[in-house]
Amino acid sequence: DVIEDILHLSRAGGKPVEEPQSVNVGNIAREIATSLSAQAAQKGIAISVEGDMVRMGVERDFWEMLYNLAGNAVRYGRPGGHVYIRLSAGEICVEDDGIGIAAEHLDRVFERFYRVDKSRSKETGGTGLGLSIVKHAAAWHHATLKAESEPDKGTRISIIFDGKGGE
């Protein structure tokens, strides 16, 4: 829903509504995998969560980052494909074997309303704000985003908690 996404983005531009706390990111990742499982099953996509992570931060922001990344991976996934959510001490990585993103679009996918394939927007849904929400939440948590992709092979987006992010 566009209005909800815009509200999240406007909140992301300022201070978080909630105080930072210890967040079990592994539990959030497993909840999201479960919540996306029906949508994924319709396309024959398997979702798996590997590893664990506990970080100081804003729980809702972690939920938003993971939901947007995993939701995109399912949305643009290949029928019969796989979505991997991998967690380690300092990194969240969401990887798929879907349609991928061409190199000329890769550095723009985190811009508000940017769509790689505008002709597919109605067919795939979404507002074009999800990755922008991820960018702002990651920056607030002093994390760096790294997007890697190859057309027809898949996409990997990593949130690296290196202390370098920030607005």
N, C-alpha and C positions, 0 to 999 in steps of 0.2 A: 504494500500500500504506500503510495507516494507520500502522503501527508505524514504517515508514521516515520518513513525514512528521513524526510526533511527535518522532523522534530529531533530524531536521533543525531543527525548531522549538526543541527544548531546547538544541541547539548554538547556534542563532541568538540565544538569550537571553544568551549569554556571549561570551567572546572566541573569535575564529575559531580553528579547528584549525591552519590554515595561516597563514604570514606573508604580509602583503600583498606583491604583486609586480606587475610590469607585465603586464596582461592584454589580449590581443587579442580584444576583444568581438566584432569582425566575424567572426573565425574561429568563435567559439562560436555566433553567430547562424546562420551558414551550416551548421554541423554540425547544429544543432537543426532548421533548415528541412528538411535532408535526412532526419533521423531521423523527422520527422513527415509526410514526403511520402506514404508509403503510406496512413496514416490519412486524410490530407487528400484523396488521390486517390479514396478510396472515396466521398467526398461531393462530388467534383468541385471541391474547393477548391484554388485556386492559392496557394502561399506564395512571397513574394518578400522579399529582404533588400536594403535600400538604405542606402548610406553605410557608414561605418566608424568605429571608435572603439578607442582604446587608453587604458586607465585603470589607475591603481594600485588594487589591491584583491585580493580573494580569488577566484580563478578559479572555484571550485566555487559560490560565491554568485552570480556572474554567470550561470553555467550554470543554476542553480536558478531565478533570476528569469526569465530568458528562456524556459526550458522551461515553467514554469508559465503565463506569460502567453500564449505561442504555443500551448501545448496547450489552454488554455481557448478561445482564439480559434478553433481548429479544432473543438473539442468543441461549441461553441455557434454555429458558423458556419452559414451558409445554403448548402444545396446549390448548387453552381455559383458560390460566392462567392470572396472573396479575403481573405488574411491578409497584412498588410504589417508587416515588422519594419524600423523606420527608426532609424538610428543617426546621431548628430551628435556634435560635440565634447562637449557637456554633457548629452545626453539620449538615452534609449532609449525608443522609442515602439512599442507593438504595437497595431495597429488591425485591426478586422474589419468586415464588413458583415453581421453575423449578427443574432441575435434581440434583442440589446440588453438593457439593464437599466433598469428603471423608476427614476425619480428618488428615490423613497422608500427604495430598497435601496442606492443608489450609495455612500452614506457608510458602509455596514455591510459591504460585500463583503470588506474586509480583516480582519474579525474571524474568529477561529478557529471552524471548523465552521459558519459562516454560509452558508446556501444560499438563493439567491433563490427558487427553485422547488423546494420539498422533494419534490413529487410526481414530479419528473423525475430525482431523485438516482440511483435505481437504473438508469434508462435511460441516463443520460449518464456514469455512473461518477464517480470522483473521491472525495476524502475531505472536502472542505470546508476543507482546510488550505493549499492551494496559494497563495492570495493572502495569507494570513497569513505564509507563508514569505517571499514577495516583500516584504512590509512590513518584516519584521525584517531581512532582508538589505539592503534599501535604507537603512533607518535606520542600520545599522552602517557603511554607506558614506557617511553624511551626505547622503543623497539624499531628496527629497520625492516622494511619489506623487501623481499627478493622474489621476482617473478621470472620463471623460466618456462619456456614452452616451445613446442615444435608442432606445426600443423599436421593433423592426422596422427599424432603420436601421443599428445596429452600436455598437461600443464601442471607445474608444481609452484605453489606460492608458499613462501616461508616467512614467518614472523620471527625475527631474530632479536632476542632480548640482550642487546649489546650495550645498552646505555647511550647509544648515539642518536636514537630517534628524538623526536620533539619538534615542536612547531616554531 
